[in-house]
């Protein structure tokens, strides 16, 4: 099977993006990136604490920086985000269109 280019999974929190994303990445032989996990591993704290200390604006700033970095990686990547604004962005720009899913 030919590997697709970059895949983007978006959807509401708790929808199963991480579970499906890991399985999909394994099946396709692709690396898997989760934006929340990347933020937590780099900051050393969990997302709720970031919200508590920095508010949603602080978290979204961090999330945007991670997403910028992850989307700059070469093809054959998989990453996730919960933000509905990102879903609108992908729809308007065509990024991930036909390749991502609201898992």
C-alpha positions as CSV (number, residue, x, y, z in Angstrom):
1,X,0.0,0.0,0.0
2,X,1.3,3.4,-0.9
3,X,1.8,5.7,2.1
4,X,-0.2,8.9,2.1
5,X,1.4,12.3,2.8
6,X,0.8,14.0,6.0
7,X,-2.4,13.0,7.9
8,X,-4.2,15.3,10.3
9,X,-6.8,14.1,12.7
10,X,-9.0,16.7,14.4
11,X,-12.1,16.5,16.5
12,X,-13.5,17.2,20.0
13,X,-11.7,16.1,23.1
14,X,-12.4,12.5,24.0
15,X,-13.5,11.5,20.5
16,X,-10.8,8.9,20.1
17,X,-8.2,10.7,18.0
18,X,-5.2,9.3,20.0
19,X,-6.5,5.7,20.0
20,X,-7.4,5.7,16.3
21,X,-4.3,7.8,15.4
22,X,-1.9,5.3,17.0
23,X,-3.6,2.4,15.3
24,X,-3.6,4.1,11.9
25,X,0.0,5.2,12.2
26,X,1.0,1.6,13.0
27,X,-1.0,0.2,10.1
28,X,0.6,2.7,7.7
29,X,4.1,2.5,9.2
30,X,4.1,6.2,10.0
31,X,5.4,8.1,13.0
32,X,2.6,9.4,15.3
33,X,2.5,12.8,16.9
34,X,-0.1,14.1,19.4
35,X,0.0,17.9,19.9
36,X,-1.1,17.6,23.5
37,X,1.4,14.9,24.3
38,X,4.2,17.0,22.7
39,X,3.2,20.0,24.8
40,X,3.2,17.9,28.0
41,X,6.5,16.2,27.3
42,X,8.2,19.5,26.6
43,X,6.8,21.5,29.5
44,X,6.9,18.6,32.0
45,X,3.3,19.4,33.2
46,X,-0.1,18.2,32.1
47,X,-2.5,20.2,30.0
48,X,-4.9,21.0,32.9
49,X,-2.1,22.7,34.8
50,X,-1.2,24.8,31.8
51,X,-4.8,25.9,31.6
52,X,-4.8,26.7,35.3
53,X,-1.6,28.7,35.2
54,X,-1.8,30.3,31.8
55,X,-5.4,30.1,30.8
56,X,-6.8,29.0,27.5
57,X,-4.9,31.8,25.7
58,X,-1.5,30.5,27.0
59,X,-2.3,26.9,26.1
60,X,-3.4,27.9,22.6
61,X,-0.2,29.9,22.1
62,X,1.8,26.8,23.0
63,X,-0.5,24.6,20.9
64,X,0.0,26.9,17.8
65,X,3.8,26.7,18.2
66,X,3.8,22.9,18.4
67,X,1.4,22.6,15.4
68,X,3.7,25.0,13.4
69,X,6.6,22.7,14.2
70,X,4.8,19.5,13.5
71,X,3.4,20.6,10.2
72,X,6.9,21.6,9.1
73,X,8.0,18.0,9.3
74,X,8.4,16.0,6.1
75,X,5.5,13.9,4.7
76,X,4.5,10.7,6.4
77,X,3.5,12.1,9.8
78,X,0.4,12.0,11.9
79,X,-0.6,14.5,14.5
80,X,-3.7,15.5,16.4
81,X,-5.5,18.5,17.7
82,X,-8.8,19.1,19.5
83,X,-9.3,22.8,18.6
84,X,-12.4,23.3,16.5
85,X,-10.7,26.4,15.1
86,X,-8.1,24.1,13.5
87,X,-10.9,22.2,11.9
88,X,-12.2,25.4,10.3
89,X,-8.6,26.3,9.2
90,X,-8.1,22.9,7.6
91,X,-11.5,23.2,5.8
92,X,-10.7,26.7,4.5
93,X,-7.1,26.0,3.5
94,X,-7.5,22.5,2.2
95,X,-4.8,21.3,4.6
96,X,-5.5,17.6,5.3
97,X,-8.6,17.6,3.2
98,X,-9.5,14.1,2.1
99,X,-6.7,12.7,4.2
100,X,-7.7,13.6,7.7
101,X,-10.7,12.5,9.8
102,X,-12.7,13.9,12.7
103,X,-11.7,10.7,14.7
